[in-house]
Amino acid sequence: MTDPRPSFVCPECQAESWHPEDVAQGYCGRCHFWTGDPTMYAAWKAERAGAAGRAPETGSVAPPGSA
């Protein structure tokens, strides 16, 4: 039997939440961000990739001094 409650599954970490506010806002308590909003999620991923020295499109490591 499946759970009849609406849920939100984070596209980043796959955590699932049934809390009505998480579902409505696309908020992930594990990632502590609104990963359900495509625009905000893309910007968040790009920012995280940049902070790690990686190109967001490819996931490859940026050459030294190129950032």
Secondary structure, DSSP 8 states (H G I E B T S, - for coil): ----S--EE-TTT--EE--HHHHHHT-BTTTTB-TTSHHHHHHHHHHHHHHTTB-TTT--B--TT--
